[in-house]
Amino acid sequence: MITLTPDRRRAVAERLRFYHELGIYDFYRRAPGSNAAQTTQSESPDPMPLKRTTAPAVLTEDLPAPSLQQPEDCAGDPAESLRIIREDLGDCTRCKLHKQGRKQVVFGVGNPRADLMFVGEGPGADEDEKGEPFVGRAGQLLTNMIKAMGLSREVVYIANIVKCRPPGNRTPERDECDTCSPFLMRQIAAIKPKVIVALGATAAKTLLAMNSSMSELRGRFYDFRPVGAHSNDPAWSSARLAVTYHPAFLLRDPRQKGEAWKDLQMVMKELGLAVPRKNAD
């Protein structure tokens, strides 16, 4: 089994994202001692070197297997898969957040078979107290946003990049996101949503492995496959991912609510939902 440092994991995620954007999803591990650059006369009758037109060759010995066996792979349904993932997470002590005042792990809440999933940054004080994501002021706004879409919290699934409250509600640090996000990837693979909405820059940059501004990330869909996790349903391979502002940011700058509503309308059209004419507030 390959053990990756956080920097190496980020590099792998960025490389996979690059190839996914090109429409390349399948990778094969080269046998030890093989030479990918060596070809026989029958394999390449043209003595002229091939020109690189789109992407460099994939050095698959540097990549982990894109889908690793997980305890939930034999689960009978998404609810059971999520239970197994939560059990595997346990009273997590994998990063420093467990020593910085968190009361409990905040795993996720909602419909295990949701078509729509919201992913935020991390729990705050209210969430840490109750053990459920988005239950404070920002959570109330998110609930209103969901209602404006004609849905309820019970039919969607809500989770965060990190499962423990950062001290003072600070932004999660990169190593914390890298440590915790594999569990989120497994949640996504278990739920198999049609659409994921990344709430805020931290969620968007972590999921997409892209260091771009919100203005560059918003307004389009991305084909998203959870890195390092896979669904046990062959009919599901990816979700559509959209980016919008975090509800906490909208509380600080209500002028951007109209822009967030545009993002949600885009999501509604993708899901085939009727789009009302009023803004979410």
N, C-alpha and C positions, 0 to 999 in steps of 0.2 A: 504493500500500500504506500502511495506517495504522500509524504507529509509536506504541506506547503506553508511557507511563512506568509503573514498578511500581505507583504509586498508582492510575493510571487502569486498569491491568489488574485490580487487586483490585476496583475499583469495578464494572468490567464483569462480572467473575466473580460478584460478589455479586448484581448485578442479574439475570444469567442464572439463578443458583440460585433467586432469588425467583420468577421466572416458571416455572422448571421445577417448583418445588413446587406451583404452581397448575395444572400440566399443560399449560403453553404452551411449545412447543419450536420453532416455526417463526417466523423473523423475515425481514423483507423490507426491503431498502435502498430508501429513497425517492429518486427521481430528483432531481438537483440543481435547485434553484429551485422545487421543488414545495412546496405548502403543505398539510400533512396535516390542518390544522384546517379548510381550506376545503372545503365540500361543495356540490353543486348541489341544486336543488329536487327532482330525481328521485332523488338519492341519499338525501336525508333529508326526506321529505314532512312530518314532524312538526316544527313550528317550535320546540317546546319543547326545551331542552338536555337531553342524556342525562345521567342520574345515574351517577356512578362507584360501582359496587357491589363490585368486587373489586380492581382494580389500576389504576394510572395508565397512560395510553397509552404505548406503546413508542416512544421517539424513536430510530428505527433509524439515522439518520445519525450518531448518537453511538456506535453499536456496530460493532465489526468484523464481517466475515462470520464466522458461527459455525464454519464449516469451511473451512480454507485448504488449498490444494494443497500436498502434502508429497512429498518425493522417493520415499517408500515406497509411494505410492498405486498404482503400477503393478507392485508386487511380486507374485509368484505365490503366496506362502504366508507365514504369520506369521513363520517362521524367517528368511526373506529380508527381510521388513520390519524385523525387529529388527536384523539385520545392517546394513541401510542406516541406521537410526536411530543405531546405535552408531558407524558411520563418520561420520555427520554431527556427532555429538557431539565426536568426535576427542579430542585431549588438551586438554580444555576449559580456556579461560582467560576465560570470560565473567563470572565473579564473583571476588571477592577470595580465595576459598578456595584457588585454585591457587597463591597466594603465601604461604599460611600453613601450609606443612609437609606438605601431602598428598603421598603417593607416587604415587598413580595414581587414575584414574577407576574407580569401582565401579558398573558398569552395571546388572546384574541377572542372575538365574540361574533356570533351571527349564524347564518345558515351554512352548514357544511357543503351544501350543493349550490351555493350562490352563483348566479351568472355575473354578478358585479361585486368586486372586492375593492375596498379602500385601504391604502397603506400610508400611515403617517410616519412621524419621526420617532417618537418615544413617549412613554407615559409621563404625565405630570403628577402633581401632588394628589389631586382628586383620584386619578387613575390608580396611583400607587396605594391609596387608601382602600379603594373599592375592588381592586383587582380586575378592572375592566377598562378597555381603551375608550377614549373620547367620551368621558362622562362629566367633565367640567364645562366651563363656558365655551371653550372651543368645540367640545363635544355636542353641546346644545345647538350650536350653529351648524355643525355637520348634520345633526338630525334634521334640522330645518331644510338644509340643502337636499338631503335625501327625500324628504317629504315633497319638496318642490318638484322633484323628478317623478312624483307619483308612486314612490316606493316607501318602504318602512325599514327601520334598522333590522327588523327580524328577517327580512328576505335578502339582505346583503351580508357580507362578511367584512369585519374591520380588524385590522392588526397594525403593528408598528415595525419599523426596522429593528429597534432594540426593545427588549422585553422588560428592562429595568429602568427606573427613573434616574436620569442623570442629575447630579446634585444641583440645586438651584434652577432646575429646568433648563440647564444649558444645552447647547446643541451636542448630540452624540459625537464623539471623536471617531476618527476613521477606524482605529483598531477595534473599537467597541462595535461599530457597524459590521466590520469584517468577521468578528467572532460570532455575532448573533444572527446575521443574515442567512446563514445556511438553514436555520430552523424556519425562517420565513419562506425560503425557497421550497422547503418541504411542505409547508402549509399550502402554498400556492399549487404545488403539484397534486396535493390531496384534494383540494377544493375544485380545481379545474375551472376557474372562472372564464367567462367569455371576454370580459373587460376588467382591467385593473386601473384604478385611478391613483396615481402617486400624488400625495398631498404635500407639497412643499419641496424645496430644493434638496434637502437631505435624502428624502425618500426617492426622488427622481434620479439623483446622481448615483445613489447606491444601486438601485435596480437596473439602471441603464449603463452603469460604468462609464458615464460621460460627465465631463467637467464643463458644463455649459451653463449659461445664465437661464433664468426662468423664461425670459422672453424668447430665447432660442429653443427651449424645450417644449413650450406650450404650442397648441394649435395644430397638432398632428398626432397620428397614431404610430406606435412602434409595435413591431412583432416581438413579443417577449416570450422567452423560454427560461424557466428557472434554472440557473446555473447549478450544476452539481446535484440536481434532483430530477426525478422523472415520474410521470404518472403511470399507474398500472392500468390505465384505460388507453388502448391504442388509438381510440378515436380522438383523443385530445393530445395535442403536441405543443400548443402555444396559446397565448392570450393576446389581445390587443391592449396596449397600455397607453394611457393618456396622462398628461401632467397638468395639475392646476395648483392654485395657491392653497397653503395650509390655512384652515379656519382660524388659527391663532393670529396669523398675519392679517386676515380679513377683519378681525376685531380691532387690530391696530390701525388698519387703513381701509375703512369701509368703502372708499372710492373704487376699490378693485373688485367689489362683489359682482359688478356687471361683467367683468372679464371672466371671473370664475364661472358665472352662469353660462357664458358662451361655451366654456369648456364642457360643462355638464350637458348642455344641449347637444354638443357633438357626440358625447357618450350615449345619450338617449337615442339619437338617430342610429347609432351603431347597434344598439340593443333592440331597435324596433319599437321604442316607446313613443307615445304621443308627446309632443313638445308644447307645454303651455306657454303663454306669452308673458307671464309675470316673472320677475326676478326672484331668486332665492334670498331671503333675508332672515 
